[in-house]
Amino acid sequence: METRHYICDYCQKEYLPRRRGIQKYCSNSCRSRGYQIKSKSTSSNLPVKKETESLVAKSTSEKKAPAIKVDSMSSAGVGNSTTGTVIGNAAYELGKAIFTPEVNKPATKGDLNKIAQLISNQYLPILNLGPNNLGYFPHYDTKTQKLVYLKNRS
């Protein structure tokens, strides 16, 4: 440990350093105040000569602000924008139609009507049983929940 005392760069008090050769201030508050004073003196407290003030005033009065051009809407720009949007949307929909598998596509009204008609039928055909000896085909009766043999296969 250092036995020699240092002098604080801000408050000029003697202190025993904790870090040898690195420490310049006795405390954190002296360090922050020293930084504030140092940064304030380098940036805003510099004297300004009268000649430079007059030159700055002349140069600002001589320069006129450039006119700001406001973009106007043109029919060509609107047409280009619309065309780009239509082409982009068409490409997106085409890609979606090509690359989406059939099972992931949404059901249409026709699909829902087919399902409703299938469910509303009282007799559902049983496909893994063969016809009986009279030639009648097996069906499942949804109301009575029994196996029934009917003449036509529907």
C-alpha positions in Angstrom: 0.0 0.0 0.0 1.1 3.5 -0.8 2.3 5.4 2.3 2.7 8.7 0.5 -0.2 11.2 0.5 -1.6 12.7 -2.7 -3.2 16.1 -3.2 -6.8 16.2 -4.7 -6.9 18.0 -8.1 -10.3 19.6 -7.2 -10.3 20.5 -3.5 -6.5 20.5 -2.9 -6.8 18.4 0.3 -4.3 15.7 1.2 -5.5 12.1 1.0 -4.2 8.6 1.1 -4.8 6.9 -2.3 -6.5 3.5 -2.7 -5.1 2.9 -6.2 -1.4 3.9 -6.6 -0.6 6.3 -9.4 -4.1 6.3 -10.9 -6.1 8.3 -8.5 -6.3 12.1 -8.9 -9.3 12.9 -6.7 -10.0 12.2 -3.0 -13.6 11.2 -3.5 -16.3 10.6 -6.2 -17.9 13.9 -5.6 -14.5 15.7 -6.2 -14.1 13.7 -9.4 -17.5 14.5 -10.8 -17.2 18.3 -9.9 -13.7 18.4 -11.4 -15.0 16.9 -14.6 -17.9 19.3 -14.8 -15.6 22.3 -14.4 -13.1 21.0 -16.9 -15.8 20.3 -19.5 -17.6 23.6 -18.9 -14.4 25.6 -19.3 -13.4 24.0 -22.6 -16.7 24.4 -24.3 -18.6 27.5 -23.4 -16.3 29.9 -21.5 -14.0 30.8 -24.4 -13.9 34.5 -25.2 -15.3 35.5 -28.6 -13.7 38.4 -30.5 -15.8 41.2 -31.8 -14.5 40.8 -35.4 -15.7 37.2 -35.6 -19.2 38.2 -34.3 -19.5 40.8 -37.0 -18.3 38.3 -39.7 -20.8 35.8 -38.6 -23.6 38.4 -38.7 -22.6 39.5 -42.2 -22.4 35.9 -43.6 -25.9 35.0 -42.2 -27.5 38.1 -43.6 -25.9 37.7 -47.0 -27.0 34.0 -47.4 -30.7 33.5 -48.2 -32.4 30.4 -47.2 -32.8 28.0 -50.2 -36.4 27.6 -51.3 -37.8 24.3 -50.2 -39.4 22.4 -53.1 -42.5 20.5 -52.1 -43.1 17.3 -54.0 -46.5 17.4 -55.8 -48.6 14.3 -56.6 -48.5 13.4 -60.3 -50.6 11.0 -62.2 -47.5 9.0 -63.3 -46.5 8.5 -59.7 -50.0 7.3 -58.7 -50.1 5.0 -61.7 -46.7 3.5 -60.8 -47.7 3.1 -57.2 -51.0 1.3 -58.1 -49.3 -0.9 -60.7 -46.6 -1.9 -58.2 -49.2 -2.7 -55.6 -51.3 -4.8 -57.9 -48.3 -6.8 -59.2 -47.0 -7.4 -55.7 -50.4 -8.6 -54.4 -50.9 -10.9 -57.5 -47.4 -12.4 -57.0 -48.1 -13.0 -53.3 -51.5 -14.7 -54.0 -50.0 -16.8 -56.8 -47.2 -18.0 -54.6 -49.7 -18.8 -51.8 -51.9 -20.8 -54.2 -49.0 -22.7 -55.6 -47.1 -23.5 -52.4 -50.0 -24.1 -50.0 -50.8 -27.8 -49.7 -54.5 -28.8 -50.4 -55.1 -29.9 -46.8 -54.1 -26.4 -45.5 -56.3 -24.4 -47.8 -59.5 -23.0 -46.3 -62.8 -24.7 -46.8 -65.2 -23.2 -49.3 -69.0 -23.0 -49.1 -69.2 -26.0 -51.4 -67.0 -28.1 -49.1 -69.1 -27.2 -46.1 -72.4 -28.1 -48.0 -70.9 -31.5 -48.9 -70.1 -32.2 -45.3 -73.5 -31.0 -44.1 -75.2 -33.2 -46.7 -73.1 -36.2 -45.7 -73.9 -35.7 -42.0 -77.6 -35.1 -42.6 -78.0 -38.4 -44.4 -79.7 -41.0 -42.2 -77.9 -43.9 -43.8 -74.1 -43.9 -44.3 -72.6 -46.6 -46.5 -70.1 -49.1 -44.9 -67.4 -49.7 -47.4 -65.4 -52.4 -45.7 -68.3 -54.9 -45.7 -69.5 -56.7 -48.7 -73.1 -57.2 -49.8 -75.2 -59.9 -48.1 -76.4 -63.0 -49.9 -79.5 -61.1 -51.3 -77.2 -58.4 -52.9 -78.1 -55.7 -50.4 -75.3 -53.3 -49.3 -74.5 -52.5 -45.7 -75.3 -49.1 -44.3 -75.1 -47.5 -40.9 -78.4 -45.9 -39.6 -77.4 -42.7 -37.7 -80.7 -42.5 -35.9 -81.0 -46.0 -34.6 -77.2 -46.6 -34.6 -77.6 -50.0 -36.1 -76.4 -51.9 -39.2 -79.0 -52.0 -42.0 -78.9 -53.6 -45.5 -80.3 -51.6 -48.3 -80.9 -52.5 -51.9 -79.1 -49.5 -53.6 -75.6 -48.4 -52.8 -75.7 -44.7 -52.0 
